[in-house]
Amino acid sequence: MPCRRQHEANQTGQNRLEGLLRERVRGQWVRNHALPSLKDLVFLVCQHMTNYFAKHNMTEKYGLSKRKKMSHQRTSRIQFFLMAVFFSANIFASELPYGWLVTNGFRNNAKIGPVNPPPESKRVPLKNVEAPEPTKRLLDDLFSRNNSKALLVAQGSELLYEKYSFGVGKRNTPLGYSMSKSLTSLAVGKAICDGHISSLDVPLKNYLPKLSGTSWGDASVRNVLRMSSGAYLTSMQFNGHKNREMEQFIGSAISDGKMNTDFIELMIKSDEKSFEPGKIFNYSNFDTVALGLLVQAATGMPLNQYFEKSVWADAGAESQGAWFINGKDQTSTYNGFSARPHDWIRIGLMVLRELKDDSSCFGKYLKEATKKQINSWGPSSEYGFQIWTQCGRGTDFCFVGFGGQYLLFNVERNLVLYHHATTTSPIVWGTPSIMGPLVNALKQDP
């Protein structure tokens, strides 16, 4: 009986996964005329075949079927073959089945707030300079190992390396997922320096009275930036959400353009006041949502418009960025920004440029934002203001998103690396460690 219960539990989980995949296929791939890849089809077929034989063996064992039994030898051969095929397919199973939508920022699905580029005269040019062979080999290896979709490296205004997988190119607009959190921090810094937010230590309720009495309303801007509002306990397996149900409800609804629920209502219902603000790091998407609402309330502008004016223009972007928004015109700041690869690089270069300006308010803010503010867990054990710090060998700080999205920084060498993938494979978690070998390779270049 315990074996049977375990099998039923496994089958329930499997059915749930397949249901999600079928929903993606029917509701998104087909609707956007983008067929599933061969890898995805092989994975699904192998799952169904494996399930069939698992069911066949279980029904034989418990006498639930009167069908003629297959010979033990034949069953074993088939299962061995299926296991070999399934293992091969499993290498690719970590690929997100809706990866093409991620690479295009869900722009045909989601409701978006556009972020228009500045006039052409203010766009920052990128000069293509071929990297030395040792550097190219190092980056080619990373690209292949991670099954990357886009990989770009810039030093100053020079683009040293640029590579895309088949079907992906400069005109795609990859979603940054949680790299968007770091961009939200940039908007908060700009709002402080523009005088819209009085200081880092003011409570959010001063600008968002609807959050009065909640963890977010009582927390200071500084503590929410540090992911320490204290609202509730989260787990990394839920990607910053309170629980799996919240992850599935908000994540799919916002990317499909069907979320009409007020973020503030969700936050009030979710608040448990689990910790004193500022005491404990707890990776929470609603902390970032609160910061987006703060910027919108303090500036009197939709966040996408203020971001366009303050951050996008300074980055010298060449094309339109976009933020997810819900039916209440609130911005999904925790996961919702997309842009072309060259403009992701420009954001990174702008951050490094401003970081070195000790005389500017924003430069001083970035110095605080990109250094350790609190002990953390996740991609790094140190966290700044919505920015991970000391991410890996040679990576001073980084923006990190679900599925292999990275913007890596080395301040001394003025290096920015942009990486886009659509995978849940743990292989990509080591991406920030490439910066050390990359720096050494460039140092050896005559």
Stockholm file with secondary structure:
# STOCKHOLM 1.0

chainA/1-446         MPCRRQHEANQTGQNRLEGLLRERVRGQWVRNHALPSLKDLVFLVCQHMTNYFAKHNMTEKYGLSKRKKMSHQRTSRIQFFLMAVFFSANIFASELPYGWLVTNGFRNNAKIGPVNPPPESKRVPLKNVEAPEPTKRLLDDLFSRNNSKALLVAQGSELLYEKYSFGVGKRNTPLGYSMSKSLTSLAVGKAICDGHISSLDVPLKNYLPKLSGTSWGDASVRNVLRMSSGAYLTSMQFNGHKNREMEQFIGSAISDGKMNTDFIELMIKSDEKSFEPGKIFNYSNFDTVALGLLVQAATGMPLNQYFEKSVWADAGAESQGAWFINGKDQTSTYNGFSARPHDWIRIGLMVLRELKDDSSCFGKYLKEATKKQINSWGPSSEYGFQIWTQCGRGTDFCFVGFGGQYLLFNVERNLVLYHHATTTSPIVWGTPSIMGPLVNALKQDP
#=GR chainA/1-446 SS CHHHHHHHHHHHHHHHHHHHHHHHIIIIITTTTCCCCHHHHHHHHHHHHHHHHHHHHHHHHTTCCCSCCCCHHHHHHHHHHHHHHHHHHHHHHTBCTTHHHHHTTTTTTSCEEEECCCCGGGCCCCEECCCCHHHHHHHHHHHHHTTCSEEEEEETTEEEEEEECTTCCTTCCCBCTTHHHHHHHHHHHHHHHTTSSCCTTSBGGGTCGGGTTSHHHHSBHHHHHTTCCCSCCCCGGGTTSSSHHHHHHHHHHHHTTCCCSCHHHHHHHHCCCCSCTTTSCCCCHHHHHHHHHHHHHHHTSCHHHHHIIIIIHHHTCSSCEEEEBCTTSCBCTTTCEECCHHHHHHHHHHHHHHHTCTTSHHHHHHHHHTSCCEECCSSCSEECSSSEEEEETTEEEEEEETTTEEEEEETTTTEEEEEECCBCCGGGGGGGGGHHHHHHHHHTCC
#=GC SS_cons         CHHHHHHHHHHHHHHHHHHHHHHHIIIIITTTTCCCCHHHHHHHHHHHHHHHHHHHHHHHHTTCCCSCCCCHHHHHHHHHHHHHHHHHHHHHHTBCTTHHHHHTTTTTTSCEEEECCCCGGGCCCCEECCCCHHHHHHHHHHHHHTTCSEEEEEETTEEEEEEECTTCCTTCCCBCTTHHHHHHHHHHHHHHHTTSSCCTTSBGGGTCGGGTTSHHHHSBHHHHHTTCCCSCCCCGGGTTSSSHHHHHHHHHHHHTTCCCSCHHHHHHHHCCCCSCTTTSCCCCHHHHHHHHHHHHHHHTSCHHHHHIIIIIHHHTCSSCEEEEBCTTSCBCTTTCEECCHHHHHHHHHHHHHHHTCTTSHHHHHHHHHTSCCEECCSSCSEECSSSEEEEETTEEEEEEETTTEEEEEETTTTEEEEEECCBCCGGGGGGGGGHHHHHHHHHTCC
//
